[in-house]
């Protein structure tokens, strides 16, 4: 389970799930390369993870919608941290993202928002794996973890959203489904040198409207929404030698939502 001596590059690292994954890998001894858009958020998150775990945490600003920024990132990380052993593609446009033509009824969703989502949610992952591949191969323990979603597997149950302002944009589920298929494709392409897996979180409690939370909880066999802590074990499993014979898998962490 130890990740001592290994470096993990985590995009969306200052976000809720990205930060939890970073902390889990740091607890196992990894050096963390935390990537996000906002310097202030990055620095605060890095300080918190370092204080909690004692791990080395380096921060990198990057705009994942910009190909030049994305493709230069692995070399920057490897140059400062000495290599890349684990790549976690966690950054994404999500349902609450403030983007024109995004979190609105289907008839009002814009193609520009659709394209932006695919650029960040799928294309950036494709580019990062391409650029990080030399270091991942050199590691001998290379692991890619793509953070998808249960909505990459299932369609939304719109009854959950009735009477709320919440949304579930078409491009979110479509891009997460594409990320899962990219995982399958990469797993056979970069083998046997690098393993590629996905993890698909279910709904995470973030103080959503009470009606939504109650409906979601009733719809979930484990009778609650997820917390960020629920994803740490799966991330550590996929990053470490515990999963040394696991590739091309999508582990759905949803409290049983997809089992109905």
C-alpha positions as CSV (number, residue, x, y, z in Angstrom):
1,X,0.0,0.0,0.0
2,X,3.0,2.3,0.4
3,X,3.5,5.1,-2.1
4,X,6.8,6.2,-0.6
5,X,9.2,7.5,-3.3
6,X,6.4,8.0,-5.8
7,X,5.0,11.2,-7.2
8,X,1.3,11.7,-7.9
9,X,0.1,14.4,-10.3
10,X,-3.5,15.3,-9.4
11,X,-5.6,17.7,-11.5
12,X,-8.5,19.4,-9.9
13,X,-6.4,19.0,-6.7
14,X,-7.9,22.0,-4.9
15,X,-11.4,20.7,-5.4
16,X,-13.4,18.6,-3.0
17,X,-12.7,15.1,-4.5
18,X,-9.3,16.0,-5.8
19,X,-8.1,17.2,-2.4
20,X,-9.4,14.1,-0.7
21,X,-7.5,11.9,-3.2
22,X,-4.4,13.9,-2.8
23,X,-4.6,13.5,1.0
24,X,-5.1,9.8,0.7
25,X,-2.0,9.4,-1.5
26,X,0.0,11.7,0.7
27,X,-1.0,9.6,3.8
28,X,0.6,6.6,1.9
29,X,3.8,8.5,1.5
30,X,3.5,10.0,-2.0
31,X,4.9,13.3,-3.1
32,X,1.9,15.3,-4.4
33,X,1.9,17.5,-7.4
34,X,-1.3,19.5,-6.9
35,X,-2.8,21.1,-10.1
36,X,-5.6,23.6,-10.3
37,X,-6.5,27.0,-11.8
38,X,-6.4,29.3,-8.8
39,X,-3.1,29.9,-7.0
40,X,-4.8,30.9,-3.7
41,X,-6.9,27.7,-3.6
42,X,-3.9,25.6,-4.4
43,X,-1.7,27.1,-1.7
44,X,-4.3,26.7,1.0
45,X,-5.0,23.1,0.0
46,X,-1.3,22.2,-0.2
47,X,-0.7,23.7,3.2
48,X,-3.6,21.7,4.7
49,X,-2.4,18.4,3.2
50,X,1.2,19.0,4.2
51,X,0.2,19.9,7.8
52,X,-2.1,16.8,8.0
53,X,0.3,14.3,6.5
54,X,3.9,15.7,6.5
55,X,4.1,14.9,2.7
56,X,5.8,17.1,0.2
57,X,3.2,19.0,-1.8
58,X,4.1,21.0,-4.9
59,X,1.6,23.2,-6.6
60,X,1.1,23.9,-10.3
61,X,-1.3,26.4,-11.9
62,X,-2.7,25.1,-15.2
63,X,-5.6,25.9,-17.5
64,X,-6.9,22.5,-18.7
65,X,-8.9,24.1,-21.6
66,X,-5.6,25.3,-23.1
67,X,-3.6,22.6,-24.9
68,X,-0.3,24.3,-24.5
69,X,-0.8,24.6,-20.7
70,X,-1.9,21.0,-20.5
71,X,0.9,19.5,-22.6
72,X,3.6,21.4,-20.7
73,X,2.4,20.3,-17.3
74,X,4.0,16.8,-17.0
75,X,7.4,18.1,-17.8
76,X,7.0,20.9,-15.2
77,X,5.9,18.3,-12.6
78,X,8.7,15.8,-13.4
79,X,11.3,18.6,-13.4
80,X,10.4,19.7,-9.9
81,X,9.3,16.4,-8.4
82,X,11.7,14.0,-10.1
83,X,9.2,12.0,-12.1
84,X,5.5,10.9,-12.3
85,X,4.3,7.6,-11.0
86,X,0.6,8.3,-10.6
87,X,-1.6,10.5,-12.8
88,X,-5.1,11.3,-11.4
89,X,-7.4,13.1,-13.9
90,X,-9.9,14.7,-11.5
91,X,-10.5,18.2,-12.9
92,X,-13.9,18.6,-14.6
93,X,-16.8,20.9,-15.3
94,X,-19.6,19.6,-13.0
95,X,-23.3,20.3,-12.6
96,X,-22.8,23.4,-10.5
97,X,-20.2,25.0,-12.9
98,X,-21.0,28.6,-13.8
99,X,-20.9,28.5,-17.5
100,X,-23.2,30.1,-20.0
101,X,-25.6,27.6,-21.5
102,X,-24.5,24.8,-19.1
103,X,-26.7,24.3,-15.9
104,X,-29.9,25.1,-17.7
105,X,-32.8,23.1,-19.2
106,X,-31.8,20.9,-22.1
107,X,-33.4,23.1,-24.7
108,X,-31.2,26.0,-23.6
109,X,-27.9,24.2,-23.3
110,X,-25.2,25.6,-25.7
111,X,-22.8,23.8,-28.0
112,X,-20.0,26.0,-26.7
113,X,-20.6,24.7,-23.2
114,X,-20.7,21.2,-24.5
115,X,-17.4,21.7,-26.3
116,X,-15.8,23.3,-23.2
117,X,-16.8,20.3,-21.1
118,X,-15.3,17.8,-23.4
119,X,-12.1,19.9,-23.6
120,X,-11.6,19.8,-19.9
121,X,-13.3,16.5,-19.0
122,X,-11.9,14.3,-21.7
123,X,-9.4,16.0,-24.1
124,X,-7.2,17.2,-21.2
125,X,-7.0,13.7,-19.8
126,X,-6.0,12.4,-23.3
127,X,-3.3,15.0,-23.6
128,X,-1.9,14.5,-20.1
129,X,-1.6,10.7,-20.5
130,X,0.2,11.3,-23.8
131,X,2.7,13.7,-22.3
132,X,3.2,11.9,-19.0
133,X,3.6,8.5,-20.6
134,X,7.5,8.5,-20.7
135,X,7.7,9.1,-16.9
136,X,4.8,6.7,-16.2
137,X,6.6,3.9,-18.2
138,X,9.9,4.7,-16.5
139,X,8.3,4.4,-13.1
140,X,7.7,0.7,-13.5
141,X,4.6,1.3,-11.3
142,X,2.8,3.7,-13.5
143,X,-0.9,4.1,-12.7
144,X,-3.5,6.4,-14.3
145,X,-6.8,7.1,-12.5
146,X,-9.6,8.8,-14.4
147,X,-12.3,10.3,-12.1
148,X,-15.5,9.7,-14.0
149,X,-19.1,9.6,-12.6
150,X,-22.0,7.3,-12.2
151,X,-23.7,9.6,-14.8
152,X,-21.1,8.2,-17.3
153,X,-22.9,4.9,-16.8
154,X,-26.5,5.8,-16.0
155,X,-28.9,8.5,-17.1
156,X,-30.2,11.0,-14.5
157,X,-33.4,10.4,-12.6
158,X,-35.1,13.7,-13.1
159,X,-37.6,13.0,-10.3
160,X,-34.8,13.9,-7.9
161,X,-34.5,17.4,-9.2
162,X,-38.2,18.4,-9.1
163,X,-38.7,21.7,-7.3
164,X,-35.0,22.5,-7.1
165,X,-32.7,24.7,-9.1
166,X,-30.2,21.9,-9.6
167,X,-29.2,20.7,-13.0
168,X,-27.5,17.8,-14.8
169,X,-26.1,19.0,-18.1
170,X,-26.1,16.6,-21.1
171,X,-22.4,17.2,-21.7
172,X,-21.5,16.2,-18.1
173,X,-22.8,12.6,-18.5
174,X,-21.6,12.3,-22.1
175,X,-18.1,13.5,-21.3
176,X,-17.8,11.2,-18.3
177,X,-19.0,8.3,-20.4
178,X,-16.3,9.2,-23.0
179,X,-13.7,9.3,-20.2
180,X,-14.7,5.7,-19.1
181,X,-14.3,4.5,-22.7
182,X,-11.0,6.4,-23.0
183,X,-9.9,4.4,-19.9
184,X,-10.8,1.2,-21.6
185,X,-8.9,2.2,-24.8
186,X,-5.8,3.4,-22.9
187,X,-5.7,0.3,-20.7
188,X,-5.0,-2.0,-23.6
189,X,-2.8,0.5,-25.4
190,X,-0.2,1.5,-22.8
191,X,-0.1,-2.0,-21.2
192,X,1.9,-3.7,-19.9
193,X,3.9,-0.7,-18.7
194,X,1.1,1.4,-17.3
195,X,-2.2,0.6,-15.7
196,X,-5.3,2.7,-16.5
197,X,-8.5,2.6,-14.4
198,X,-11.4,4.8,-13.6
199,X,-13.4,5.5,-10.5
200,X,-17.0,6.8,-10.8
201,X,-18.3,8.7,-7.7
202,X,-21.9,8.8,-6.9
203,X,-23.6,11.9,-5.5
204,X,-21.7,13.8,-2.8
205,X,-23.4,15.7,-0.1
206,X,-22.7,19.4,-0.4
207,X,-25.6,21.0,1.3
208,X,-28.0,20.4,-1.6
209,X,-31.7,21.2,-1.2
210,X,-33.3,19.0,1.5
211,X,-35.9,17.5,-1.0
212,X,-33.1,16.4,-3.3
213,X,-31.0,14.9,-0.5
214,X,-34.1,13.0,0.8
215,X,-34.9,11.6,-2.6
216,X,-31.3,10.7,-3.4
217,X,-30.9,8.9,0.0
218,X,-34.1,6.9,-0.5
219,X,-32.8,5.9,-4.0
220,X,-29.5,4.7,-2.6
221,X,-29.1,1.2,-1.0
222,X,-26.6,2.4,1.6
223,X,-29.2,5.2,2.5
224,X,-26.9,8.2,2.3
225,X,-25.1,10.4,-0.1
226,X,-21.3,10.1,-0.3
227,X,-18.6,12.2,1.4
228,X,-15.2,12.9,0.0
229,X,-13.7,10.4,2.5
230,X,-15.6,7.6,0.7
231,X,-13.3,7.9,-2.4
232,X,-10.0,7.8,-0.6
233,X,-9.7,4.0,-0.3
234,X,-10.5,3.3,-3.9
235,X,-8.0,5.9,-5.1
236,X,-5.3,4.5,-2.9
237,X,-6.1,1.0,-4.1
238,X,-5.8,2.0,-7.7
239,X,-2.6,4.0,-7.2
240,X,-0.8,1.4,-5.2
241,X,0.5,-2.1,-5.7
242,X,-2.7,-3.4,-4.1
243,X,-4.1,-3.2,-7.7
244,X,-1.0,-4.4,-9.6
245,X,-3.1,-6.8,-11.6
246,X,-6.0,-4.4,-12.2
247,X,-6.4,-2.4,-15.4
248,X,-9.2,-1.3,-17.7
249,X,-11.7,-1.2,-14.8
250,X,-14.3,1.4,-13.8
251,X,-15.0,1.2,-10.0
252,X,-18.3,2.8,-9.2
253,X,-18.4,4.2,-5.7
254,X,-22.1,5.1,-5.4
255,X,-23.5,3.3,-2.3
256,X,-25.2,0.8,-4.6
257,X,-27.0,3.4,-6.8
258,X,-26.3,1.5,-10.0
259,X,-27.3,-1.9,-8.5
260,X,-31.0,-1.3,-8.7
